[in-house]
Amino acid sequence: MNFNQMDYQLFHAMNEWGRTASFLNPVMRLLANDAFYLFFIGLLVYWFIRNENNRKMVAESVIAACAGLTISWILGHLFYRDRPFVSHTVLQLIDHPANASFPSDHALGAFVIAAAIAMYRKKDGMIWLILAALIAFSRVWTGVHYPTDVLAGALIGILVAAGVHWAISHSFTLSRWLQACIQFYEKYETKIWPQHSKNEPRATAQEKRL
């Protein structure tokens, strides 16, 4: 049995759980289709907490995600692989175009953001990594990816996030450039949404009337 056959056998076993444990299918559809948006919501929440480390974390996440998805696009063209439902009869639980299957963009995107968060916030990062793993698992369960597609996506995502974090942490130029970009944004943000220091005394009712 060659590697592709082993990959298909594992896919088939996982995909068949959609029949034997069909009560979980609504959860798997939700994870496969919509759970990824939680990462975008999470990044927005972290960003607008307006903490310096959070903003560096979010910026690194976006940079790493862009780099990771670029790598995925290149690999998808160099090593094109049909989706499972194109080559085999599968239990397909969600709609999906018949484009490149390898690597999984959903798995890559989820893991690259989760890993980037884990570099700064370990406890939060563990929760995000678990969610990323569930998304990757659901993509196989629902019949749109092979196991190696999501494993490759997860591995690329983690490595890219770690690489971007290492590069920014060890390069004075990159670190200053990132900080300058954040400060440029904050310069205009504070004009629309002023940030008050916790130690700044609040105006009294009489002062407000004046």
C-alpha positions as CSV (number, residue, x, y, z in Angstrom):
1,M,0.0,0.0,0.0
2,N,1.5,3.3,-1.1
3,F,1.3,6.7,0.7
4,N,-1.7,7.9,-1.3
5,Q,-3.7,4.7,-0.6
6,M,-2.9,5.1,3.1
7,D,-4.1,8.7,3.0
8,Y,-7.3,7.7,1.3
9,Q,-7.9,4.8,3.7
10,L,-7.6,7.2,6.7
11,F,-9.8,9.7,4.9
12,H,-12.4,7.1,4.2
13,A,-12.5,5.9,7.9
14,M,-12.9,9.5,9.1
15,N,-15.5,10.4,6.5
16,E,-17.5,7.4,7.3
17,W,-18.0,8.7,10.8
18,G,-20.5,11.1,9.2
19,R,-22.7,8.0,8.7
20,T,-22.0,6.2,12.0
21,A,-22.1,9.3,14.1
22,S,-24.4,11.5,12.0
23,F,-25.7,13.3,15.1
24,L,-22.4,15.2,15.0
25,N,-22.7,16.3,11.4
26,P,-24.4,19.7,12.2
27,V,-21.4,20.5,14.5
28,M,-18.9,19.4,11.9
29,R,-20.6,21.5,9.2
30,L,-20.5,24.5,11.5
31,L,-16.8,23.9,12.2
32,A,-15.9,23.4,8.6
33,N,-17.9,26.3,7.2
34,D,-18.1,29.0,9.8
35,A,-15.8,28.5,12.8
36,F,-12.9,30.1,10.9
37,Y,-14.6,33.5,11.2
38,L,-14.0,33.3,15.0
39,F,-10.4,33.9,14.3
40,F,-11.1,37.2,12.5
41,I,-13.4,38.2,15.4
42,G,-10.8,37.3,17.9
43,L,-8.1,39.3,16.2
44,L,-10.4,42.4,16.1
45,V,-11.2,42.0,19.8
46,Y,-7.4,41.7,20.6
47,W,-6.6,44.7,18.4
48,F,-9.2,47.0,19.9
49,I,-8.3,46.2,23.5
50,R,-5.5,48.7,22.5
51,N,-2.7,47.0,24.3
52,E,0.8,47.2,22.8
53,N,1.6,43.5,22.9
54,N,-1.9,42.7,21.5
55,R,-1.3,44.9,18.6
56,K,2.1,43.4,17.8
57,M,0.5,40.0,18.1
58,V,-2.3,40.8,15.7
59,A,0.1,42.5,13.2
60,E,2.3,39.4,13.3
61,S,-0.8,37.2,12.8
62,V,-1.8,39.1,9.7
63,I,1.7,39.1,8.2
64,A,2.1,35.3,8.9
65,A,-1.4,34.6,7.5
66,C,-0.6,36.4,4.3
67,A,2.8,34.7,4.0
68,G,1.3,31.3,4.8
69,L,-1.6,31.6,2.2
70,T,0.9,32.7,-0.4
71,I,2.9,29.6,0.2
72,S,-0.3,27.5,0.1
73,W,-1.2,29.1,-3.3
74,I,2.2,28.2,-4.7
75,L,2.1,24.6,-3.4
76,G,-1.4,24.2,-4.7
77,H,-0.2,25.0,-8.2
78,L,3.1,23.0,-8.0
79,F,1.5,19.9,-6.4
80,Y,-2.0,20.1,-7.6
81,R,-4.3,17.5,-6.0
82,D,-8.0,16.9,-6.6
83,R,-10.5,17.1,-3.8
84,P,-11.6,13.7,-2.4
85,F,-15.1,14.1,-3.8
86,V,-13.6,14.6,-7.3
87,S,-11.6,11.3,-7.3
88,H,-13.8,9.2,-5.0
89,T,-17.4,8.6,-3.9
90,V,-17.5,10.3,-0.5
91,L,-20.0,11.6,2.0
92,Q,-19.8,15.3,1.2
93,L,-21.5,17.3,3.9
94,I,-20.7,20.8,2.7
95,D,-20.6,22.5,-0.7
96,H,-17.1,23.3,-2.1
97,P,-15.6,24.1,-5.5
98,A,-13.5,21.4,-7.1
99,N,-10.2,23.4,-6.7
100,A,-6.8,22.3,-5.3
101,S,-7.1,20.2,-2.2
102,F,-3.4,20.4,-1.0
103,P,-2.7,22.0,1.4
104,S,-5.8,23.0,3.3
105,D,-6.2,26.8,3.5
106,H,-8.6,26.5,6.4
107,A,-6.2,24.5,8.4
108,L,-3.3,26.7,7.5
109,G,-5.1,29.9,8.3
110,A,-6.5,28.7,11.6
111,F,-3.1,27.3,12.8
112,V,-1.1,30.3,11.7
113,I,-3.3,32.6,13.7
114,A,-3.6,30.3,16.7
115,A,0.2,29.8,16.7
116,A,0.8,33.6,16.4
117,I,-1.5,34.2,19.4
118,A,0.3,31.4,21.4
119,M,3.6,33.2,21.0
120,Y,2.2,36.1,23.1
121,R,-0.6,34.5,25.1
122,K,0.0,30.9,25.9
123,K,-3.3,30.1,27.6
124,D,-5.3,31.8,24.9
125,G,-3.2,30.2,22.3
126,M,-4.0,26.7,23.5
127,I,-7.7,27.4,23.2
128,W,-7.2,28.8,19.6
129,L,-5.0,25.8,18.7
130,I,-7.7,23.4,19.9
131,L,-10.3,25.2,17.7
132,A,-7.9,25.1,14.8
133,A,-7.5,21.3,15.3
134,L,-11.3,20.9,15.3
135,I,-11.6,22.9,12.1
136,A,-8.9,20.8,10.4
137,F,-10.6,17.6,11.6
138,S,-14.0,18.8,10.4
139,R,-12.7,19.4,6.9
140,V,-11.9,15.7,6.6
141,W,-15.1,14.6,8.3
142,T,-17.2,16.7,5.8
143,G,-15.4,15.2,2.8
144,V,-13.5,18.2,1.3
145,H,-9.9,17.4,2.4
146,Y,-7.6,14.4,2.8
147,P,-5.9,14.1,6.2
148,T,-2.5,15.0,4.8
149,D,-4.0,18.2,3.3
150,V,-4.9,19.5,6.8
151,L,-1.8,18.1,8.4
152,A,0.3,20.0,5.8
153,G,-1.7,23.1,6.3
154,A,-1.3,22.9,10.1
155,L,2.4,22.4,9.9
156,I,3.0,25.2,7.4
157,G,0.8,27.5,9.5
158,I,2.8,26.8,12.7
159,L,6.2,27.1,11.0
160,V,5.3,30.4,9.3
161,A,3.9,31.9,12.5
162,A,7.1,30.9,14.4
163,G,9.3,32.1,11.5
164,V,7.6,35.5,11.4
165,H,7.7,35.9,15.2
166,W,11.4,34.9,15.3
167,A,12.3,37.3,12.4
168,I,10.6,40.3,14.0
169,S,11.9,39.5,17.5
170,H,15.5,39.2,16.2
171,S,15.6,42.0,13.7
172,F,15.8,45.5,14.9
173,T,14.8,46.9,11.5
174,L,11.7,44.7,11.2
175,S,10.7,45.4,14.8
176,R,11.1,49.1,14.3
177,W,9.2,49.0,11.0
178,L,6.3,47.1,12.6
179,Q,6.2,49.5,15.5
180,A,6.2,52.5,13.2
181,C,3.3,51.1,11.2
182,I,1.3,50.5,14.4
183,Q,2.1,54.0,15.6
184,F,1.1,55.5,12.3
185,Y,-2.3,53.8,12.5
186,E,-2.7,54.9,16.2
187,K,-2.0,58.5,15.3
188,Y,-5.2,58.6,13.3
189,E,-7.1,56.2,15.5
190,T,-6.8,58.5,18.6
191,K,-8.2,61.4,16.6
192,I,-11.4,59.4,16.1
193,W,-11.4,57.4,19.3
194,P,-9.3,59.1,22.0
195,Q,-7.7,56.8,24.6
196,H,-7.8,58.1,28.1
197,S,-5.2,57.0,30.7
198,K,-6.5,55.1,33.7
199,N,-4.6,57.7,35.9
200,E,-6.2,60.6,34.1
201,P,-8.7,62.3,36.5
202,R,-12.2,62.4,35.2
203,A,-13.9,65.8,34.9
204,T,-16.5,66.6,37.6
205,A,-20.1,67.4,36.7
206,Q,-19.4,71.1,37.3
207,E,-16.4,71.1,35.0
208,K,-18.4,69.4,32.3
209,R,-21.0,72.1,32.5
210,L,-18.3,74.7,32.2
